[in-house]
Structures are given as structure tokens and as C-alpha cells.
């Protein structure tokens, strides 16, 4: 299939033989001039105007900054305070150490408190917790823990428990209670702290392959679902955002 080269007239892109004058943005709903939209090579016009794309980028950057300040800064502070008393730094962990860490986590002790007791640094205890399969969660939370640890922390989601559907497809309504990680049963698409905003959650019930990309944080999703070109175009249209 040979695509016709996109032509411009006085710097304004053309649509067929007509000049694209304006377009409605899917986000802000405003009718804006053609100069506010872009058309990537070989693709259709971007449904979001430049202002909305810039706003989304600023929001994502701000969210990551908030995560860095609230979590990583605290971790660095704990590390700096614990290094001075890390008398056993560099020595291998013994079986007694692992048993103590396991017991301490079940009792609710923090990594910083354990580090002080064992004469280790904060990062050392945190690393050992992951290396030896020791986690700061109660029994029965393994499934939810595995899901939560794989979701980007800069987009925290709302968790629910006691989820009850009125019918098989939930069309007749549903009831649920907000929860924390200790009792959660469902990870929702709702963004914590941002009412009305969602991050999509896809439940794939078909054979598929998710291959990491060379770009950090990106991946390629291959669905083993044969379909015609017409259905494939409809599928891509639905997935466009």
C-alpha cells in the first residue's frame, strides 16, 4: 500500500485537496487551528492539541518528582543515618540474620529499625529483603504484593476489597470498599488522589507475548488473535488515545 505524501500550503497541512483549517481536541474539547496539531509520518492526525500534550507531560513529570521527594529522599536519609552504625557492613548474611529479618518484618519493624539492630545499612537490609525473598507483608498478601510492586509508583492506584458484582458483567452495578495493601483484593484503574482520572488496566484472556523494548519503560505486545485487515483497523481505532 503506497501512502500519498502529505502536502502543505504556506506551512499549513492539506487534507486531500482541502486545507485543514481547524480540528477539535479530544481532551479540552476546543476547536483549534491546524497549527496546534501534528500528523506523524504514516499515521492519522493526533487527536490531542499541543497544549494538552504539553500539560500531560508536565503532570507526569510532576508526579515523578513528587514520588522522588516523598519516598527516595526518605530512603536516602535513612541510608545516611544508618551507615554510621553499620559495623557489619560487607559481611555475608548468616542464617540467623535471615531468620531475625523474617521475624522482625512479621512483627512490623521497618527496614531502618532492623538495620540498627543488625549493624547494617538501610539499603543493605532492603536489598537482602528482596534477594532472600523476605517481604514486609503478612501471610496471604503474596498475590497483591506481586501486582502492586510491578505498577509504577508515580501513578498510585486505588485498591478495593469485598468486591461484589450484581451480575456476571457488572452491568447492574457493584459494591466495594476502599482498602490498603494488607487487605486489598482488586487493583483498580482509578488514580489515587485524582478523582475522575484512570490508568487503563487490560485483562488479557488470549495468548500473548510482552517483549521489553530497548527503550526503558517500553515494550511490544503481541496478541495471538488472527483477524482481517478491516477488524484490525477497528481494533487500532479503539486503542487510540
C-alpha positions as CSV (number, residue, x, y, z in Angstrom):
1,X,0.0,0.0,0.0
2,X,1.5,3.3,-1.1
3,X,0.6,6.3,1.0
4,X,0.2,9.7,-0.5
5,X,2.8,12.2,0.6
6,X,1.3,14.8,3.0
7,X,1.4,18.2,1.2
8,X,1.4,21.6,2.8
9,X,0.3,25.0,1.6
10,X,2.0,28.0,3.2
11,X,3.1,25.8,6.1
12,X,-0.5,24.5,6.6
13,X,-1.1,20.8,6.1
14,X,-3.6,19.7,3.5
15,X,-6.4,17.1,3.7
16,X,-6.9,15.7,0.2
17,X,-7.4,18.8,-1.9
18,X,-8.7,20.9,1.0
19,X,-6.7,22.8,3.6
20,X,-7.0,21.6,7.2
21,X,-8.3,24.8,8.9
22,X,-9.2,23.6,12.4
23,X,-9.7,20.4,14.5
24,X,-11.4,19.6,17.8
25,X,-9.1,18.4,20.5
26,X,-10.3,15.2,22.3
27,X,-9.1,16.4,25.7
28,X,-10.0,20.1,26.1
29,X,-12.9,19.9,23.5
30,X,-11.8,23.2,21.9
31,X,-11.8,23.9,18.2
32,X,-8.3,24.9,17.4
33,X,-6.2,25.9,14.4
34,X,-4.4,23.3,12.4
35,X,-1.1,24.5,13.7
36,X,-1.9,23.1,17.1
37,X,-2.0,19.5,15.8
38,X,0.6,17.2,14.4
39,X,0.4,14.3,11.9
40,X,3.2,11.7,12.4
41,X,4.5,10.1,9.2
42,X,2.3,7.3,8.0
43,X,-0.3,7.9,10.7
44,X,-3.5,9.9,11.2
45,X,-3.8,13.3,12.8
46,X,-3.1,13.4,16.5
47,X,-6.4,13.9,18.3
48,X,-4.8,15.9,21.1
49,X,-3.6,19.5,20.6
50,X,-0.1,20.6,21.5
51,X,-1.3,22.4,24.7
52,X,-3.0,19.3,26.1
53,X,0.1,17.1,25.2
54,X,2.3,19.6,27.0
55,X,0.0,19.6,30.0
56,X,0.0,15.8,30.2
57,X,3.8,15.8,30.0
58,X,4.1,18.3,32.9
59,X,1.7,16.3,35.0
60,X,3.7,13.1,34.5
61,X,6.9,14.9,35.3
62,X,5.4,16.5,38.4
63,X,4.1,13.1,39.6
64,X,7.5,11.5,39.3
65,X,9.0,14.4,41.2
66,X,6.5,14.0,44.0
67,X,7.4,10.3,44.2
68,X,11.1,11.1,44.3
69,X,10.7,13.7,47.0
70,X,8.4,11.7,49.3
71,X,10.0,8.3,49.0
72,X,13.5,8.4,47.7
73,X,14.5,11.3,49.8
74,X,13.4,9.5,52.9
75,X,15.3,6.4,51.9
76,X,18.5,8.4,51.3
77,X,18.0,10.0,54.8
78,X,17.7,6.5,56.4
79,X,20.7,5.3,54.5
80,X,22.9,8.2,55.6
81,X,21.8,7.8,59.2
82,X,22.4,4.0,59.3
83,X,25.8,4.0,57.6
84,X,27.5,5.4,60.7
85,X,26.4,2.4,62.8
86,X,26.8,-0.3,60.1
87,X,29.6,-2.2,61.9
88,X,28.9,-5.4,59.9
89,X,28.9,-3.7,56.5
90,X,30.3,-6.0,53.8
91,X,29.9,-9.3,55.8
92,X,27.7,-12.1,54.4
93,X,24.3,-12.6,55.9
94,X,24.0,-15.7,58.1
95,X,21.0,-18.0,58.6
96,X,20.4,-16.3,62.0
97,X,20.3,-12.9,60.3
98,X,17.7,-14.1,57.8
99,X,15.5,-15.6,60.5
100,X,15.7,-12.4,62.5
101,X,14.8,-10.2,59.5
102,X,11.8,-12.5,58.7
103,X,10.6,-12.4,62.3
104,X,11.1,-8.6,62.6
105,X,9.1,-7.9,59.4
106,X,6.2,-10.0,60.6
107,X,6.3,-8.0,63.9
108,X,6.0,-4.8,61.9
109,X,9.6,-3.4,62.2
110,X,10.9,-1.1,59.5
111,X,14.0,-1.7,57.4
112,X,15.6,1.2,59.2
113,X,15.0,-0.4,62.6
114,X,16.2,-3.7,61.5
115,X,19.4,-2.1,60.1
116,X,20.1,-0.6,63.5
117,X,19.7,-3.9,65.3
118,X,21.9,-5.9,62.9
119,X,24.5,-3.2,62.4
120,X,23.8,-2.9,58.7
121,X,22.9,0.0,56.4
122,X,19.3,0.7,55.3
123,X,20.0,-0.2,51.7
124,X,21.7,-3.4,52.7
125,X,18.6,-4.6,54.6
126,X,16.3,-3.5,51.8
127,X,18.4,-5.4,49.3
128,X,18.5,-8.5,51.4
129,X,14.8,-8.4,51.8
130,X,14.4,-8.8,48.0
131,X,17.4,-11.1,47.5
132,X,16.2,-13.7,50.0
133,X,12.5,-13.4,49.3
134,X,11.7,-11.7,52.6
135,X,8.9,-9.1,52.3
136,X,7.3,-6.7,54.7
137,X,3.8,-8.2,54.2
138,X,1.6,-10.5,56.2
139,X,0.7,-14.0,55.0
140,X,-1.9,-14.1,52.3
141,X,-0.8,-10.9,50.6
142,X,1.7,-12.5,48.2
143,X,-0.6,-12.1,45.1
144,X,-1.5,-8.5,45.8
145,X,2.2,-7.7,46.7
146,X,3.3,-9.1,43.3
147,X,0.9,-6.9,41.4
148,X,1.5,-3.7,43.3
149,X,5.3,-4.0,43.1
150,X,5.1,-4.0,39.3
151,X,2.9,-0.9,39.0
152,X,4.8,2.4,38.6
153,X,4.9,4.2,42.0
154,X,4.3,7.6,40.4
155,X,0.8,6.5,39.3
156,X,-0.6,5.1,42.6
157,X,-4.0,3.3,42.2
158,X,-7.0,2.9,44.4
159,X,-7.3,-0.6,46.0
160,X,-10.6,-2.3,46.9
161,X,-11.8,-5.2,49.0
162,X,-15.2,-7.0,49.4
163,X,-16.0,-6.5,45.7
164,X,-19.4,-7.9,44.8
165,X,-21.0,-7.8,41.3
166,X,-24.7,-7.8,40.8
167,X,-24.4,-9.9,37.6
168,X,-21.6,-11.6,35.6
169,X,-20.7,-8.5,33.6
170,X,-21.2,-5.9,36.3
171,X,-23.9,-4.0,34.2
172,X,-26.3,-4.0,37.1
173,X,-23.9,-2.2,39.5
174,X,-21.3,-3.3,42.0
175,X,-20.3,-2.7,45.6
176,X,-16.8,-2.4,47.1
177,X,-14.8,-0.9,49.9
178,X,-11.5,1.0,49.6
179,X,-8.6,-0.8,51.2
180,X,-4.9,-0.8,51.7
181,X,-2.3,-3.4,50.6
182,X,-2.9,-5.6,53.6
183,X,-6.5,-6.4,52.7
184,X,-6.8,-5.4,49.1
185,X,-8.4,-7.9,46.6
186,X,-8.5,-5.7,43.5
187,X,-6.2,-3.2,41.9
188,X,-8.4,-0.7,40.1
189,X,-7.7,1.7,37.2
190,X,-8.6,4.7,39.4
191,X,-5.7,7.0,40.3
192,X,-5.3,7.7,44.0
193,X,-5.7,11.4,44.8
194,X,-7.1,12.3,41.3
195,X,-10.9,11.7,41.2
196,X,-12.2,11.1,37.7
197,X,-8.8,10.0,36.3
198,X,-7.9,6.5,35.3
199,X,-4.9,4.5,34.1
200,X,-6.1,1.7,31.9
201,X,-6.0,-1.9,33.2
202,X,-6.2,-4.6,30.5
203,X,-7.4,-8.1,31.3
204,X,-5.9,-10.2,28.5
205,X,-7.8,-13.6,28.1
206,X,-5.9,-14.6,25.0
207,X,-2.5,-16.0,24.2
208,X,0.0,-13.1,24.1
209,X,3.7,-12.1,24.4
210,X,5.1,-9.0,26.1
211,X,8.6,-8.3,24.9
212,X,10.6,-5.4,26.6
213,X,11.8,-2.7,24.2
214,X,15.3,-1.2,24.0
215,X,13.7,2.0,25.4
216,X,13.4,1.9,29.2
217,X,9.8,1.5,30.3
218,X,8.5,0.5,26.8
219,X,7.5,-2.9,25.5
220,X,6.0,-4.7,22.5
221,X,2.7,-6.6,23.0
222,X,2.0,-9.4,20.5
223,X,-1.6,-10.8,20.5
224,X,-2.1,-14.3,19.0
225,X,-5.5,-13.4,17.6
226,X,-5.9,-13.8,13.8
227,X,-8.2,-11.2,12.3
228,X,-8.9,-9.5,8.9
229,X,-7.4,-6.1,8.0
230,X,-10.8,-4.5,8.5
231,X,-11.1,-5.8,12.0
232,X,-7.5,-4.9,12.7
233,X,-8.1,-1.3,11.7
234,X,-11.2,-1.1,14.0
235,X,-9.1,-2.6,16.8
236,X,-6.4,0.1,16.4
237,X,-9.0,2.8,16.3
238,X,-10.4,1.6,19.7
239,X,-6.9,1.5,21.2
240,X,-6.1,5.1,20.0
241,X,-5.7,7.6,22.9
